Amino acid sequence: MKRLCGNTWGRAAGLDFGLKSKGSLMSIRPRPGFTLIETIAAITILAVAIPPMLWAVQEAQIQRVNPMLASKARWLATEKLEDIIADRHSDSGSRGYDYLDVSNYAAQNKGDITGYEQFSRTVTIDPETDALFVPTVDGGYKTVTVSVGWDNATGNAMSLAISTVLTEYTP
């Protein structure tokens, strides 16, 4: 029959406390796992490394949105400018070079542009200046500027302006 004394009894019961008997002295056998010092060091390293990584991810998200907003603003400015150019070259009797007046292109505030509520858009039309204008039979030109405003991802006001020159000349 087995002797159930000392460490033999614990092993017979399925318990292993990591003790190994060497005569009458007990020694600790190395066990796999982490020590308390290693655990504290890992927690400290993670506590220092994770916040900057999360900040970088958040900043990357913000910086990803700003170019998309600028691209939409550029598209809105180009769209309005093309409408004005089409009005200039329209064959209908109600449009043409004389129709190019700021009163015909009302300012659009935030919320006025369907699908683009965070944008505003204004049109300015400057007639020719005397210093640059040389009258001819079919002379005259106007500088048309379309400005688009919006708030970027951090809440800063941004604006974009696109200009072109339209002439009275018809070939």
C-alpha positions in Angstrom: 0.0 0.0 0.0 1.2 3.6 -0.8 2.4 5.7 2.0 0.3 8.9 2.3 2.6 11.3 4.1 4.4 14.4 3.2 4.1 15.5 -0.4 3.1 12.0 -1.6 -0.4 12.4 -0.2 -0.9 15.7 -2.1 0.1 14.2 -5.4 -2.1 11.2 -4.8 -5.0 13.5 -4.3 -4.2 15.3 -7.6 -2.8 18.4 -6.0 0.5 19.8 -7.0 1.8 22.8 -5.1 5.1 23.1 -7.0 7.0 21.5 -4.1 9.5 18.8 -4.6 10.9 16.9 -1.7 14.7 16.4 -1.3 15.1 14.4 1.7 13.7 16.5 4.5 14.0 19.9 2.7 11.4 21.2 0.4 12.5 23.2 -2.7 10.3 25.4 -5.0 10.2 24.1 -8.6 10.0 26.9 -11.3 6.5 27.1 -12.8 5.5 28.6 -16.1 3.7 32.0 -15.9 4.2 35.6 -15.1 5.7 37.1 -12.0 4.1 40.1 -10.3 7.0 42.3 -11.5 6.5 41.3 -15.1 2.7 42.0 -14.8 3.3 45.4 -13.3 5.9 46.2 -16.0 3.5 45.2 -18.8 0.6 47.3 -17.4 2.9 50.3 -17.1 4.1 50.0 -20.7 0.6 49.6 -21.9 -0.6 52.6 -19.8 2.1 54.7 -21.5 1.7 53.4 -25.0 -2.1 53.1 -25.6 -3.2 56.8 -25.0 -0.9 58.2 -27.8 -2.0 55.5 -30.2 -5.7 56.2 -29.5 -5.0 59.9 -30.0 -3.3 59.2 -33.3 -6.2 57.1 -34.5 -8.6 59.9 -33.6 -6.5 62.5 -35.3 -6.2 60.3 -38.5 -10.0 60.1 -38.5 -10.3 63.9 -38.3 -7.7 64.4 -41.0 -9.5 61.9 -43.3 -12.7 64.0 -43.2 -11.1 67.4 -44.1 -10.0 66.5 -47.6 -13.5 65.0 -48.4 -15.2 68.3 -47.2 -12.7 70.3 -49.4 -13.5 68.1 -52.4 -17.2 68.6 -51.9 -16.7 72.4 -51.6 -14.7 72.4 -54.8 -17.4 70.4 -56.6 -20.1 72.9 -55.4 -18.1 75.9 -56.6 -17.5 74.3 -59.9 -21.2 73.3 -60.3 -22.3 76.9 -59.7 -19.6 78.3 -62.0 -20.7 76.0 -64.8 -24.4 77.1 -64.3 -23.3 80.7 -64.8 -21.2 79.8 -67.9 -24.2 78.0 -69.3 -26.4 81.1 -68.6 -23.8 83.2 -70.5 -23.9 80.9 -73.6 -27.6 80.3 -73.5 -29.5 80.8 -76.7 -32.7 81.6 -75.0 -33.8 85.3 -75.1 -33.9 85.6 -71.3 -30.2 84.6 -70.7 -26.9 85.7 -72.1 -24.1 88.1 -71.2 -26.5 90.7 -69.9 -28.1 88.2 -67.5 -24.8 87.9 -65.6 -25.7 90.0 -62.6 -25.3 89.2 -58.9 -29.0 89.7 -58.4 -29.7 86.6 -60.5 -27.6 84.4 -58.3 -28.8 84.6 -54.7 -26.5 83.6 -51.9 -27.1 80.2 -50.5 -26.6 79.9 -46.7 -25.9 76.7 -44.7 -28.9 74.5 -45.1 -30.0 75.9 -48.4 -28.1 73.5 -50.7 -30.0 70.2 -50.8 -27.7 67.3 -49.8 -25.0 69.7 -48.7 -26.5 71.4 -45.7 -23.1 72.2 -44.0 -22.0 74.4 -47.0 -22.8 78.0 -48.0 -22.2 79.5 -51.5 -22.1 83.0 -52.8 -21.5 84.5 -56.2 -19.8 87.8 -57.0 -19.7 89.3 -60.5 -17.4 92.2 -61.2 -17.7 94.0 -64.4 -14.7 95.1 -66.4 -12.4 97.8 -64.9 -11.5 100.9 -66.8 -7.8 100.2 -66.5 -8.0 96.9 -68.3 -11.0 97.5 -70.6 -10.5 98.4 -74.2 -13.9 99.0 -75.8 -14.5 97.1 -79.0 -17.6 96.4 -81.1 -18.3 93.2 -79.2 -16.3 94.1 -76.1 -16.7 93.6 -72.4 -15.9 91.0 -69.8 -16.9 90.1 -66.2 -15.0 88.3 -63.6 -17.2 85.7 -61.9 -16.2 84.3 -58.5 -18.0 81.5 -56.7 -17.1 81.2 -53.0 -18.0 78.2 -50.8 -17.8 78.2 -47.1 -18.0 75.3 -44.6 -16.7 74.2 -41.1 -14.0 71.5 -41.2 -13.9 68.5 -38.8 -12.4 70.5 -36.0 -15.0 73.3 -36.3 -12.7 75.8 -38.1 -14.4 78.0 -40.8 -13.0 77.2 -44.2 -13.6 78.8 -47.6 -12.8 78.1 -51.2 -13.2 80.5 -54.2 -13.1 79.7 -57.9 -13.1 82.5 -60.5 -13.3 82.8 -64.3 -13.7 85.6 -66.8 -16.6 85.7 -69.2 -16.7 87.9 -72.2 -19.3 89.6 -74.2 -17.6 88.5 -77.4 -19.5 86.1 -79.6 -17.7 84.6 -82.6 
